[in-house]
């Protein structure tokens, strides 16, 4: 499956709101997968000084990633295919 990066500009977001958005992404991805729409939240990186967040999802296509984020009501600016370069043996 491909990896997709979801970019978000989140000015004024608190850490509690960011954590809630992350949980919504995880939960919604699991709900989609249980319905036969295979999409998985991987992780996020947040740049506080820029209020910029980048989230990685694994999915066969970008449309499923878009659907998960829209269903979870998490704003995003774009979704692009990306390469996850996590070294082998790392979580």
PyMOL Python script that loads the backbone (N, CA, C, O; Angstrom):
from pymol import cmd

cmd.read_pdbstr("""\
ATOM      1  N   UNK A   1       0.834  -1.185   0.000  1.00  0.00           N
ATOM      2  CA  UNK A   1       0.000   0.000   0.000  1.00  0.00           C
ATOM      3  C   UNK A   1       0.873   1.242   0.000  1.00  0.00           C
ATOM      4  O   UNK A   1       2.009   1.226   0.476  1.00  0.00           O
ATOM      5  N   UNK A   2       0.332   2.295  -0.532  1.00  0.00           N
ATOM      6  CA  UNK A   2       1.045   3.569  -0.600  1.00  0.00           C
ATOM      7  C   UNK A   2       0.917   4.329   0.715  1.00  0.00           C
ATOM      8  O   UNK A   2       0.025   4.061   1.520  1.00  0.00           O
ATOM      9  N   UNK A   3       1.816   5.274   0.917  1.00  0.00           N
ATOM     10  CA  UNK A   3       1.775   6.171   2.064  1.00  0.00           C
ATOM     11  C   UNK A   3       1.407   7.556   1.550  1.00  0.00           C
ATOM     12  O   UNK A   3       1.920   8.009   0.526  1.00  0.00           O
ATOM     13  N   UNK A   4       0.516   8.220   2.269  1.00  0.00           N
ATOM     14  CA  UNK A   4       0.080   9.563   1.905  1.00  0.00           C
ATOM     15  C   UNK A   4       0.319  10.506   3.060  1.00  0.00           C
ATOM     16  O   UNK A   4       0.074  10.173   4.219  1.00  0.00           O
ATOM     17  N   UNK A   5       0.808  11.707   2.721  1.00  0.00           N
ATOM     18  CA  UNK A   5       1.010  12.746   3.718  1.00  0.00           C
ATOM     19  C   UNK A   5      -0.143  13.732   3.623  1.00  0.00           C
ATOM     20  O   UNK A   5      -0.458  14.242   2.548  1.00  0.00           O
ATOM     21  N   UNK A   6      -0.765  13.990   4.764  1.00  0.00           N
ATOM     22  CA  UNK A   6      -1.838  14.970   4.862  1.00  0.00           C
ATOM     23  C   UNK A   6      -1.256  16.194   5.548  1.00  0.00           C
ATOM     24  O   UNK A   6      -0.802  16.120   6.689  1.00  0.00           O
ATOM     25  N   UNK A   7      -1.271  17.324   4.843  1.00  0.00           N
ATOM     26  CA  UNK A   7      -0.757  18.567   5.414  1.00  0.00           C
ATOM     27  C   UNK A   7      -1.911  19.374   5.992  1.00  0.00           C
ATOM     28  O   UNK A   7      -3.000  19.441   5.423  1.00  0.00           O
ATOM     29  N   UNK A   8      -1.635  19.989   7.148  1.00  0.00           N
ATOM     30  CA  UNK A   8      -2.652  20.774   7.837  1.00  0.00           C
ATOM     31  C   UNK A   8      -2.037  22.071   8.361  1.00  0.00           C
ATOM     32  O   UNK A   8      -0.928  22.071   8.897  1.00  0.00           O
ATOM     33  N   UNK A   9      -2.760  23.161   8.202  1.00  0.00           N
ATOM     34  CA  UNK A   9      -2.412  24.418   8.856  1.00  0.00           C
ATOM     35  C   UNK A   9      -3.438  24.596   9.960  1.00  0.00           C
ATOM     36  O   UNK A   9      -4.636  24.692   9.695  1.00  0.00           O
ATOM     37  N   UNK A  10      -2.963  24.640  11.205  1.00  0.00           N
ATOM     38  CA  UNK A  10      -3.856  24.630  12.366  1.00  0.00           C
ATOM     39  C   UNK A  10      -3.547  25.779  13.318  1.00  0.00           C
ATOM     40  O   UNK A  10      -3.165  25.543  14.464  1.00  0.00           O
ATOM     41  N   UNK A  11      -3.708  27.027  12.859  1.00  0.00           N
ATOM     42  CA  UNK A  11      -3.398  28.153  13.747  1.00  0.00           C
ATOM     43  C   UNK A  11      -4.295  28.146  14.982  1.00  0.00           C
ATOM     44  O   UNK A  11      -5.505  27.939  14.895  1.00  0.00           O
ATOM     45  N   UNK A  12      -3.664  28.379  16.133  1.00  0.00           N
ATOM     46  CA  UNK A  12      -4.414  28.467  17.380  1.00  0.00           C
ATOM     47  C   UNK A  12      -4.792  27.135  18.006  1.00  0.00           C
ATOM     48  O   UNK A  12      -5.458  27.119  19.041  1.00  0.00           O
ATOM     49  N   UNK A  13      -4.392  26.026  17.418  1.00  0.00           N
ATOM     50  CA  UNK A  13      -4.766  24.725  17.978  1.00  0.00           C
ATOM     51  C   UNK A  13      -4.014  24.481  19.286  1.00  0.00           C
ATOM     52  O   UNK A  13      -2.835  24.815  19.407  1.00  0.00           O
ATOM     53  N   UNK A  14      -4.699  23.903  20.247  1.00  0.00           N
ATOM     54  CA  UNK A  14      -4.069  23.536  21.517  1.00  0.00           C
ATOM     55  C   UNK A  14      -3.576  22.091  21.422  1.00  0.00           C
ATOM     56  O   UNK A  14      -3.966  21.348  20.521  1.00  0.00           O
ATOM     57  N   UNK A  15      -2.733  21.715  22.345  1.00  0.00           N
ATOM     58  CA  UNK A  15      -2.234  20.338  22.350  1.00  0.00           C
ATOM     59  C   UNK A  15      -3.375  19.357  22.622  1.00  0.00           C
ATOM     60  O   UNK A  15      -3.371  18.249  22.085  1.00  0.00           O
ATOM     61  N   UNK A  16      -4.340  19.743  23.439  1.00  0.00           N
ATOM     62  CA  UNK A  16      -5.494  18.871  23.688  1.00  0.00           C
ATOM     63  C   UNK A  16      -6.313  18.680  22.410  1.00  0.00           C
ATOM     64  O   UNK A  16      -6.758  17.569  22.119  1.00  0.00           O
ATOM     65  N   UNK A  17      -6.512  19.752  21.651  1.00  0.00           N
ATOM     66  CA  UNK A  17      -7.245  19.657  20.390  1.00  0.00           C
ATOM     67  C   UNK A  17      -6.470  18.813  19.381  1.00  0.00           C
ATOM     68  O   UNK A  17      -7.058  18.028  18.637  1.00  0.00           O
ATOM     69  N   UNK A  18      -5.166  18.978  19.361  1.00  0.00           N
ATOM     70  CA  UNK A  18      -4.332  18.196  18.450  1.00  0.00           C
ATOM     71  C   UNK A  18      -4.410  16.711  18.802  1.00  0.00           C
ATOM     72  O   UNK A  18      -4.516  15.864  17.915  1.00  0.00           O
ATOM     73  N   UNK A  19      -4.357  16.397  20.093  1.00  0.00           N
ATOM     74  CA  UNK A  19      -4.468  15.002  20.536  1.00  0.00           C
ATOM     75  C   UNK A  19      -5.835  14.428  20.169  1.00  0.00           C
ATOM     76  O   UNK A  19      -5.931  13.272  19.758  1.00  0.00           O
ATOM     77  N   UNK A  20      -6.885  15.224  20.314  1.00  0.00           N
ATOM     78  CA  UNK A  20      -8.229  14.764  19.959  1.00  0.00           C
ATOM     79  C   UNK A  20      -8.340  14.503  18.463  1.00  0.00           C
ATOM     80  O   UNK A  20      -8.979  13.537  18.046  1.00  0.00           O
ATOM     81  N   UNK A  21      -7.723  15.358  17.657  1.00  0.00           N
ATOM     82  CA  UNK A  21      -7.737  15.159  16.204  1.00  0.00           C
ATOM     83  C   UNK A  21      -6.993  13.875  15.835  1.00  0.00           C
ATOM     84  O   UNK A  21      -7.429  13.123  14.964  1.00  0.00           O
ATOM     85  N   UNK A  22      -5.875  13.636  16.502  1.00  0.00           N
ATOM     86  CA  UNK A  22      -5.114  12.413  16.249  1.00  0.00           C
ATOM     87  C   UNK A  22      -5.953  11.191  16.593  1.00  0.00           C
ATOM     88  O   UNK A  22      -5.990  10.230  15.824  1.00  0.00           O
ATOM     89  N   UNK A  23      -6.622  11.215  17.730  1.00  0.00           N
ATOM     90  CA  UNK A  23      -7.467  10.082  18.125  1.00  0.00           C
ATOM     91  C   UNK A  23      -8.620   9.886  17.141  1.00  0.00           C
ATOM     92  O   UNK A  23      -9.003   8.754  16.846  1.00  0.00           O
ATOM     93  N   UNK A  24      -9.170  10.987  16.635  1.00  0.00           N
ATOM     94  CA  UNK A  24     -10.245  10.890  15.644  1.00  0.00           C
ATOM     95  C   UNK A  24      -9.743  10.249  14.357  1.00  0.00           C
ATOM     96  O   UNK A  24     -10.453   9.453  13.743  1.00  0.00           O
ATOM     97  N   UNK A  25      -8.518  10.591  13.942  1.00  0.00           N
ATOM     98  CA  UNK A  25      -7.937  10.003  12.735  1.00  0.00           C
ATOM     99  C   UNK A  25      -7.724   8.501  12.919  1.00  0.00           C
ATOM    100  O   UNK A  25      -8.031   7.708  12.029  1.00  0.00           O
ATOM    101  N   UNK A  26      -7.198   8.122  14.074  1.00  0.00           N
ATOM    102  CA  UNK A  26      -6.970   6.703  14.363  1.00  0.00           C
ATOM    103  C   UNK A  26      -8.290   5.942  14.377  1.00  0.00           C
ATOM    104  O   UNK A  26      -8.430   4.911  13.717  1.00  0.00           O
ATOM    105  N   UNK A  27      -9.252   6.455  15.130  1.00  0.00           N
ATOM    106  CA  UNK A  27     -10.555   5.803  15.270  1.00  0.00           C
ATOM    107  C   UNK A  27     -11.276   5.691  13.915  1.00  0.00           C
ATOM    108  O   UNK A  27     -11.812   4.633  13.585  1.00  0.00           O
ATOM    109  N   UNK A  28     -11.286   6.763  13.147  1.00  0.00           N
ATOM    110  CA  UNK A  28     -11.985   6.748  11.863  1.00  0.00           C
ATOM    111  C   UNK A  28     -11.301   5.808  10.885  1.00  0.00           C
ATOM    112  O   UNK A  28     -11.973   5.114  10.123  1.00  0.00           O
ATOM    113  N   UNK A  29      -9.976   5.775  10.895  1.00  0.00           N
ATOM    114  CA  UNK A  29      -9.255   4.833  10.035  1.00  0.00           C
ATOM    115  C   UNK A  29      -9.613   3.393  10.371  1.00  0.00           C
ATOM    116  O   UNK A  29      -9.800   2.574   9.471  1.00  0.00           O
ATOM    117  N   UNK A  30      -9.709   3.077  11.659  1.00  0.00           N
ATOM    118  CA  UNK A  30     -10.090   1.727  12.085  1.00  0.00           C
ATOM    119  C   UNK A  30     -11.521   1.398  11.673  1.00  0.00           C
ATOM    120  O   UNK A  30     -11.813   0.273  11.269  1.00  0.00           O
ATOM    121  N   UNK A  31     -12.420   2.391  11.776  1.00  0.00           N
ATOM    122  CA  UNK A  31     -13.802   2.172  11.349  1.00  0.00           C
ATOM    123  C   UNK A  31     -13.870   1.891   9.847  1.00  0.00           C
ATOM    124  O   UNK A  31     -14.583   0.987   9.413  1.00  0.00           O
ATOM    125  N   UNK A  32     -13.129   2.664   9.060  1.00  0.00           N
ATOM    126  CA  UNK A  32     -13.107   2.441   7.614  1.00  0.00           C
ATOM    127  C   UNK A  32     -12.579   1.038   7.297  1.00  0.00           C
ATOM    128  O   UNK A  32     -13.145   0.324   6.469  1.00  0.00           O
ATOM    129  N   UNK A  33     -11.485   0.655   7.968  1.00  0.00           N
ATOM    130  CA  UNK A  33     -10.889  -0.658   7.714  1.00  0.00           C
ATOM    131  C   UNK A  33     -11.873  -1.767   8.061  1.00  0.00           C
ATOM    132  O   UNK A  33     -11.953  -2.766   7.346  1.00  0.00           O
ATOM    133  N   UNK A  34     -12.620  -1.607   9.144  1.00  0.00           N
ATOM    134  CA  UNK A  34     -13.599  -2.636   9.523  1.00  0.00           C
ATOM    135  C   UNK A  34     -14.732  -2.740   8.503  1.00  0.00           C
ATOM    136  O   UNK A  34     -15.431  -3.751   8.446  1.00  0.00           O
ATOM    137  N   UNK A  35     -14.910  -1.690   7.697  1.00  0.00           N
ATOM    138  CA  UNK A  35     -15.924  -1.688   6.641  1.00  0.00           C
ATOM    139  C   UNK A  35     -15.339  -2.121   5.293  1.00  0.00           C
ATOM    140  O   UNK A  35     -16.008  -2.027   4.264  1.00  0.00           O
ATOM    141  N   UNK A  36     -14.091  -2.596   5.300  1.00  0.00           N
ATOM    142  CA  UNK A  36     -13.461  -3.064   4.070  1.00  0.00           C
ATOM    143  C   UNK A  36     -12.739  -1.981   3.282  1.00  0.00           C
ATOM    144  O   UNK A  36     -12.295  -2.229   2.161  1.00  0.00           O
ATOM    145  N   UNK A  37     -12.615  -0.774   3.854  1.00  0.00           N
ATOM    146  CA  UNK A  37     -11.891   0.326   3.211  1.00  0.00           C
ATOM    147  C   UNK A  37     -10.560   0.467   3.944  1.00  0.00           C
ATOM    148  O   UNK A  37     -10.476   1.148   4.966  1.00  0.00           O
ATOM    149  N   UNK A  38      -9.531  -0.174   3.420  1.00  0.00           N
ATOM    150  CA  UNK A  38      -8.257  -0.314   4.115  1.00  0.00           C
ATOM    151  C   UNK A  38      -7.474   0.999   4.145  1.00  0.00           C
ATOM    152  O   UNK A  38      -6.883   1.403   3.143  1.00  0.00           O
ATOM    153  N   UNK A  39      -7.478   1.653   5.293  1.00  0.00           N
ATOM    154  CA  UNK A  39      -6.699   2.879   5.496  1.00  0.00           C
ATOM    155  C   UNK A  39      -6.236   2.906   6.946  1.00  0.00           C
ATOM    156  O   UNK A  39      -6.996   2.586   7.860  1.00  0.00           O
ATOM    157  N   UNK A  40      -4.966   3.296   7.143  1.00  0.00           N
ATOM    158  CA  UNK A  40      -4.395   3.252   8.492  1.00  0.00           C
ATOM    159  C   UNK A  40      -3.616   4.529   8.776  1.00  0.00           C
ATOM    160  O   UNK A  40      -2.765   4.940   7.988  1.00  0.00           O
ATOM    161  N   UNK A  41      -3.912   5.140   9.896  1.00  0.00           N
ATOM    162  CA  UNK A  41      -3.130   6.280  10.385  1.00  0.00           C
ATOM    163  C   UNK A  41      -1.778   5.738  10.855  1.00  0.00           C
ATOM    164  O   UNK A  41      -1.720   4.732  11.560  1.00  0.00           O
ATOM    165  N   UNK A  42      -0.690   6.413  10.459  1.00  0.00           N
ATOM    166  CA  UNK A  42       0.648   5.976  10.878  1.00  0.00           C
ATOM    167  C   UNK A  42       1.171   6.846  12.014  1.00  0.00           C
ATOM    168  O   UNK A  42       1.457   6.348  13.102  1.00  0.00           O
ATOM    169  N   UNK A  43       1.296   8.141  11.759  1.00  0.00           N
ATOM    170  CA  UNK A  43       1.813   9.065  12.777  1.00  0.00           C
ATOM    171  C   UNK A  43       1.702  10.500  12.268  1.00  0.00           C
ATOM    172  O   UNK A  43       1.386  10.749  11.104  1.00  0.00           O
ATOM    173  N   UNK A  44       1.975  11.442  13.187  1.00  0.00           N
ATOM    174  CA  UNK A  44       1.948  12.860  12.848  1.00  0.00           C
ATOM    175  C   UNK A  44       3.201  13.552  13.348  1.00  0.00           C
ATOM    176  O   UNK A  44       3.842  13.105  14.299  1.00  0.00           O
ATOM    177  N   UNK A  45       3.538  14.650  12.689  1.00  0.00           N
ATOM    178  CA  UNK A  45       4.588  15.559  13.127  1.00  0.00           C
ATOM    179  C   UNK A  45       3.955  16.947  13.169  1.00  0.00           C
ATOM    180  O   UNK A  45       3.246  17.334  12.240  1.00  0.00           O
ATOM    181  N   UNK A  46       4.207  17.697  14.243  1.00  0.00           N
ATOM    182  CA  UNK A  46       3.631  19.025  14.392  1.00  0.00           C
ATOM    183  C   UNK A  46       4.750  20.035  14.589  1.00  0.00           C
ATOM    184  O   UNK A  46       5.666  19.807  15.379  1.00  0.00           O
ATOM    185  N   UNK A  47       4.679  21.145  13.874  1.00  0.00           N
ATOM    186  CA  UNK A  47       5.653  22.232  13.984  1.00  0.00           C
ATOM    187  C   UNK A  47       4.938  23.393  14.681  1.00  0.00           C
ATOM    188  O   UNK A  47       4.249  24.172  14.022  1.00  0.00           O
ATOM    189  N   UNK A  48       5.091  23.519  16.005  1.00  0.00           N
ATOM    190  CA  UNK A  48       4.327  24.510  16.767  1.00  0.00           C
ATOM    191  C   UNK A  48       4.532  25.950  16.293  1.00  0.00           C
ATOM    192  O   UNK A  48       3.575  26.723  16.241  1.00  0.00           O
ATOM    193  N   UNK A  49       5.758  26.313  15.952  1.00  0.00           N
ATOM    194  CA  UNK A  49       6.046  27.687  15.545  1.00  0.00           C
ATOM    195  C   UNK A  49       5.309  28.084  14.266  1.00  0.00           C
ATOM    196  O   UNK A  49       5.066  29.266  14.025  1.00  0.00           O
ATOM    197  N   UNK A  50       4.958  27.100  13.460  1.00  0.00           N
ATOM    198  CA  UNK A  50       4.272  27.371  12.192  1.00  0.00           C
ATOM    199  C   UNK A  50       2.826  26.881  12.202  1.00  0.00           C
ATOM    200  O   UNK A  50       2.104  27.067  11.223  1.00  0.00           O
ATOM    201  N   UNK A  51       2.400  26.261  13.293  1.00  0.00           N
ATOM    202  CA  UNK A  51       1.054  25.660  13.389  1.00  0.00           C
ATOM    203  C   UNK A  51       0.796  24.719  12.217  1.00  0.00           C
ATOM    204  O   UNK A  51      -0.319  24.633  11.703  1.00  0.00           O
ATOM    205  N   UNK A  52       1.836  24.025  11.811  1.00  0.00           N
ATOM    206  CA  UNK A  52       1.765  23.133  10.651  1.00  0.00           C
ATOM    207  C   UNK A  52       1.871  21.683  11.112  1.00  0.00           C
ATOM    208  O   UNK A  52       2.745  21.343  11.910  1.00  0.00           O
ATOM    209  N   UNK A  53       0.991  20.843  10.614  1.00  0.00           N
ATOM    210  CA  UNK A  53       0.964  19.438  10.988  1.00  0.00           C
ATOM    211  C   UNK A  53       1.029  18.583   9.723  1.00  0.00           C
ATOM    212  O   UNK A  53       0.397  18.900   8.715  1.00  0.00           O
ATOM    213  N   UNK A  54       1.794  17.507   9.789  1.00  0.00           N
ATOM    214  CA  UNK A  54       1.889  16.554   8.692  1.00  0.00           C
ATOM    215  C   UNK A  54       1.570  15.177   9.245  1.00  0.00           C
ATOM    216  O   UNK A  54       2.215  14.717  10.187  1.00  0.00           O
ATOM    217  N   UNK A  55       0.586  14.525   8.668  1.00  0.00           N
ATOM    218  CA  UNK A  55       0.148  13.218   9.128  1.00  0.00           C
ATOM    219  C   UNK A  55       0.352  12.196   8.024  1.00  0.00           C
ATOM    220  O   UNK A  55       0.090  12.474   6.853  1.00  0.00           O
ATOM    221  N   UNK A  56       0.816  11.020   8.397  1.00  0.00           N
ATOM    222  CA  UNK A  56       1.009   9.947   7.432  1.00  0.00           C
ATOM    223  C   UNK A  56      -0.081   8.893   7.587  1.00  0.00           C
ATOM    224  O   UNK A  56      -0.437   8.494   8.695  1.00  0.00           O
ATOM    225  N   UNK A  57      -0.598   8.456   6.445  1.00  0.00           N
ATOM    226  CA  UNK A  57      -1.599   7.399   6.379  1.00  0.00           C
ATOM    227  C   UNK A  57      -1.143   6.377   5.359  1.00  0.00           C
ATOM    228  O   UNK A  57      -0.470   6.718   4.387  1.00  0.00           O
ATOM    229  N   UNK A  58      -1.509   5.124   5.579  1.00  0.00           N
ATOM    230  CA  UNK A  58      -1.263   4.059   4.619  1.00  0.00           C
ATOM    231  C   UNK A  58      -2.608   3.695   4.004  1.00  0.00           C
ATOM    232  O   UNK A  58      -3.582   3.457   4.718  1.00  0.00           O
ATOM    233  N   UNK A  59      -2.655   3.654   2.670  1.00  0.00           N
ATOM    234  CA  UNK A  59      -3.914   3.393   1.978  1.00  0.00           C
ATOM    235  C   UNK A  59      -3.630   3.030   0.530  1.00  0.00           C
ATOM    236  O   UNK A  59      -2.580   3.390  -0.003  1.00  0.00           O
ATOM    237  N   UNK A  60      -4.553   2.322  -0.115  1.00  0.00           N
ATOM    238  CA  UNK A  60      -4.356   2.027  -1.532  1.00  0.00           C
ATOM    239  C   UNK A  60      -4.543   3.256  -2.426  1.00  0.00           C
ATOM    240  O   UNK A  60      -4.096   3.257  -3.573  1.00  0.00           O
ATOM    241  N   UNK A  61      -5.212   4.322  -1.900  1.00  0.00           N
ATOM    242  CA  UNK A  61      -5.398   5.521  -2.729  1.00  0.00           C
ATOM    243  C   UNK A  61      -5.660   6.745  -1.859  1.00  0.00           C
ATOM    244  O   UNK A  61      -6.041   6.633  -0.693  1.00  0.00           O
ATOM    245  N   UNK A  62      -5.445   7.913  -2.454  1.00  0.00           N
ATOM    246  CA  UNK A  62      -5.599   9.177  -1.745  1.00  0.00           C
ATOM    247  C   UNK A  62      -7.055   9.463  -1.399  1.00  0.00           C
ATOM    248  O   UNK A  62      -7.325  10.134  -0.403  1.00  0.00           O
ATOM    249  N   UNK A  63      -7.994   8.973  -2.192  1.00  0.00           N
ATOM    250  CA  UNK A  63      -9.413   9.259  -1.944  1.00  0.00           C
ATOM    251  C   UNK A  63      -9.863   8.708  -0.596  1.00  0.00           C
ATOM    252  O   UNK A  63     -10.621   9.369   0.114  1.00  0.00           O
ATOM    253  N   UNK A  64      -9.407   7.504  -0.228  1.00  0.00           N
ATOM    254  CA  UNK A  64      -9.764   6.955   1.081  1.00  0.00           C
ATOM    255  C   UNK A  64      -9.198   7.805   2.208  1.00  0.00           C
ATOM    256  O   UNK A  64      -9.856   8.001   3.230  1.00  0.00           O
ATOM    257  N   UNK A  65      -7.988   8.309   2.028  1.00  0.00           N
ATOM    258  CA  UNK A  65      -7.379   9.175   3.039  1.00  0.00           C
ATOM    259  C   UNK A  65      -8.202  10.453   3.171  1.00  0.00           C
ATOM    260  O   UNK A  65      -8.454  10.924   4.280  1.00  0.00           O
ATOM    261  N   UNK A  66      -8.617  11.008   2.046  1.00  0.00           N
ATOM    262  CA  UNK A  66      -9.461  12.204   2.052  1.00  0.00           C
ATOM    263  C   UNK A  66     -10.772  11.926   2.800  1.00  0.00           C
ATOM    264  O   UNK A  66     -11.201  12.726   3.632  1.00  0.00           O
ATOM    265  N   UNK A  67     -11.396  10.796   2.499  1.00  0.00           N
ATOM    266  CA  UNK A  67     -12.661  10.433   3.147  1.00  0.00           C
ATOM    267  C   UNK A  67     -12.506  10.303   4.660  1.00  0.00           C
ATOM    268  O   UNK A  67     -13.361  10.768   5.413  1.00  0.00           O
ATOM    269  N   UNK A  68     -11.423   9.677   5.107  1.00  0.00           N
ATOM    270  CA  UNK A  68     -11.183   9.518   6.545  1.00  0.00           C
ATOM    271  C   UNK A  68     -11.080  10.881   7.220  1.00  0.00           C
ATOM    272  O   UNK A  68     -11.693  11.109   8.263  1.00  0.00           O
ATOM    273  N   UNK A  69     -10.314  11.777   6.631  1.00  0.00           N
ATOM    274  CA  UNK A  69     -10.120  13.093   7.228  1.00  0.00           C
ATOM    275  C   UNK A  69     -11.393  13.929   7.203  1.00  0.00           C
ATOM    276  O   UNK A  69     -11.674  14.654   8.157  1.00  0.00           O
ATOM    277  N   UNK A  70     -12.158  13.838   6.132  1.00  0.00           N
ATOM    278  CA  UNK A  70     -13.420  14.561   6.069  1.00  0.00           C
ATOM    279  C   UNK A  70     -14.423  13.989   7.072  1.00  0.00           C
ATOM    280  O   UNK A  70     -15.128  14.746   7.741  1.00  0.00           O
ATOM    281  N   UNK A  71     -14.492  12.669   7.182  1.00  0.00           N
ATOM    282  CA  UNK A  71     -15.407  12.030   8.126  1.00  0.00           C
ATOM    283  C   UNK A  71     -15.042  12.385   9.570  1.00  0.00           C
ATOM    284  O   UNK A  71     -15.921  12.591  10.406  1.00  0.00           O
ATOM    285  N   UNK A  72     -13.745  12.454   9.851  1.00  0.00           N
ATOM    286  CA  UNK A  72     -13.274  12.790  11.196  1.00  0.00           C
ATOM    287  C   UNK A  72     -13.328  14.299  11.466  1.00  0.00           C
ATOM    288  O   UNK A  72     -13.024  14.740  12.574  1.00  0.00           O
ATOM    289  N   UNK A  73     -13.711  15.087  10.461  1.00  0.00           N
ATOM    290  CA  UNK A  73     -13.780  16.553  10.586  1.00  0.00           C
ATOM    291  C   UNK A  73     -12.444  17.178  10.967  1.00  0.00           C
ATOM    292  O   UNK A  73     -12.385  18.080  11.803  1.00  0.00           O
ATOM    293  N   UNK A  74     -11.371  16.689  10.345  1.00  0.00           N
ATOM    294  CA  UNK A  74     -10.048  17.247  10.589  1.00  0.00           C
ATOM    295  C   UNK A  74      -9.648  18.037   9.339  1.00  0.00           C
ATOM    296  O   UNK A  74      -9.545  17.458   8.257  1.00  0.00           O
ATOM    297  N   UNK A  75      -9.422  19.351   9.468  1.00  0.00           N
ATOM    298  CA  UNK A  75      -9.090  20.159   8.295  1.00  0.00           C
ATOM    299  C   UNK A  75      -7.734  19.785   7.709  1.00  0.00           C
ATOM    300  O   UNK A  75      -6.827  19.364   8.428  1.00  0.00           O
ATOM    301  N   UNK A  76      -7.610  19.945   6.404  1.00  0.00           N
ATOM    302  CA  UNK A  76      -6.345  19.688   5.734  1.00  0.00           C
ATOM    303  C   UNK A  76      -6.221  20.612   4.529  1.00  0.00           C
ATOM    304  O   UNK A  76      -7.212  21.110   3.996  1.00  0.00           O
ATOM    305  N   UNK A  77      -4.968  20.827   4.116  1.00  0.00           N
ATOM    306  CA  UNK A  77      -4.729  21.687   2.954  1.00  0.00           C
ATOM    307  C   UNK A  77      -4.431  20.876   1.701  1.00  0.00           C
ATOM    308  O   UNK A  77      -4.765  21.293   0.592  1.00  0.00           O
ATOM    309  N   UNK A  78      -3.802  19.716   1.878  1.00  0.00           N
ATOM    310  CA  UNK A  78      -3.559  18.848   0.726  1.00  0.00           C
ATOM    311  C   UNK A  78      -3.182  17.450   1.175  1.00  0.00           C
ATOM    312  O   UNK A  78      -2.790  17.221   2.319  1.00  0.00           O
ATOM    313  N   UNK A  79      -3.313  16.521   0.233  1.00  0.00           N
ATOM    314  CA  UNK A  79      -2.941  15.122   0.444  1.00  0.00           C
ATOM    315  C   UNK A  79      -2.056  14.726  -0.729  1.00  0.00           C
ATOM    316  O   UNK A  79      -2.455  14.852  -1.887  1.00  0.00           O
ATOM    317  N   UNK A  80      -0.855  14.249  -0.428  1.00  0.00           N
ATOM    318  CA  UNK A  80       0.083  13.853  -1.481  1.00  0.00           C
ATOM    319  C   UNK A  80       0.698  12.502  -1.140  1.00  0.00           C
ATOM    320  O   UNK A  80       0.866  12.161   0.031  1.00  0.00           O
ATOM    321  N   UNK A  81       1.030  11.740  -2.175  1.00  0.00           N
ATOM    322  CA  UNK A  81       1.733  10.484  -1.943  1.00  0.00           C
ATOM    323  C   UNK A  81       3.135  10.805  -1.441  1.00  0.00           C
ATOM    324  O   UNK A  81       3.768  11.753  -1.907  1.00  0.00           O
ATOM    325  N   UNK A  82       3.609  10.018  -0.498  1.00  0.00           N
ATOM    326  CA  UNK A  82       4.921  10.265   0.117  1.00  0.00           C
ATOM    327  C   UNK A  82       5.642   8.943   0.319  1.00  0.00           C
ATOM    328  O   UNK A  82       5.065   7.867   0.163  1.00  0.00           O
ATOM    329  N   UNK A  83       6.908   9.051   0.668  1.00  0.00           N
ATOM    330  CA  UNK A  83       7.693   7.860   0.983  1.00  0.00           C
ATOM    331  C   UNK A  83       8.049   7.923   2.461  1.00  0.00           C
ATOM    332  O   UNK A  83       8.672   8.883   2.913  1.00  0.00           O
ATOM    333  N   UNK A  84       7.655   6.900   3.212  1.00  0.00           N
ATOM    334  CA  UNK A  84       8.002   6.801   4.622  1.00  0.00           C
ATOM    335  C   UNK A  84       9.380   6.165   4.699  1.00  0.00           C
ATOM    336  O   UNK A  84       9.547   5.001   4.333  1.00  0.00           O
ATOM    337  N   UNK A  85      10.361   6.908   5.167  1.00  0.00           N
ATOM    338  CA  UNK A  85      11.741   6.432   5.180  1.00  0.00           C
ATOM    339  C   UNK A  85      12.198   5.985   6.571  1.00  0.00           C
ATOM    340  O   UNK A  85      13.378   6.100   6.905  1.00  0.00           O
ATOM    341  N   UNK A  86      11.274   5.482   7.373  1.00  0.00           N
ATOM    342  CA  UNK A  86      11.619   4.968   8.689  1.00  0.00           C
ATOM    343  C   UNK A  86      12.559   3.776   8.518  1.00  0.00           C
ATOM    344  O   UNK A  86      12.237   2.847   7.777  1.00  0.00           O
ATOM    345  N   UNK A  87      13.725   3.781   9.192  1.00  0.00           N
ATOM    346  CA  UNK A  87      14.643   2.661   9.058  1.00  0.00           C
ATOM    347  C   UNK A  87      14.030   1.351   9.509  1.00  0.00           C
ATOM    348  O   UNK A  87      13.163   1.344  10.383  1.00  0.00           O
ATOM    349  N   UNK A  88      14.460   0.252   8.934  1.00  0.00           N
ATOM    350  CA  UNK A  88      13.971  -1.076   9.328  1.00  0.00           C
ATOM    351  C   UNK A  88      14.211  -1.294  10.807  1.00  0.00           C
ATOM    352  O   UNK A  88      15.237  -0.889  11.353  1.00  0.00           O
ATOM    353  N   UNK A  89      13.242  -1.946  11.456  1.00  0.00           N
ATOM    354  CA  UNK A  89      13.356  -2.255  12.865  1.00  0.00           C
ATOM    355  C   UNK A  89      12.937  -1.123  13.772  1.00  0.00           C
ATOM    356  O   UNK A  89      12.977  -1.265  14.994  1.00  0.00           O
ATOM    357  N   UNK A  90      12.532   0.004  13.199  1.00  0.00           N
ATOM    358  CA  UNK A  90      12.072   1.144  13.989  1.00  0.00           C
ATOM    359  C   UNK A  90      10.550   1.160  13.988  1.00  0.00           C
ATOM    360  O   UNK A  90       9.925   0.768  13.003  1.00  0.00           O
ATOM    361  N   UNK A  91       9.947   1.614  15.094  1.00  0.00           N
ATOM    362  CA  UNK A  91       8.474   1.697  15.145  1.00  0.00           C
ATOM    363  C   UNK A  91       7.949   2.801  14.254  1.00  0.00           C
ATOM    364  O   UNK A  91       6.738   3.009  14.178  1.00  0.00           O
TER     365      UNK A  91
END
""", "prot")
cmd.dss("prot")
cmd.show_as("cartoon", "prot")
cmd.util.cbc("prot")
cmd.orient("prot")
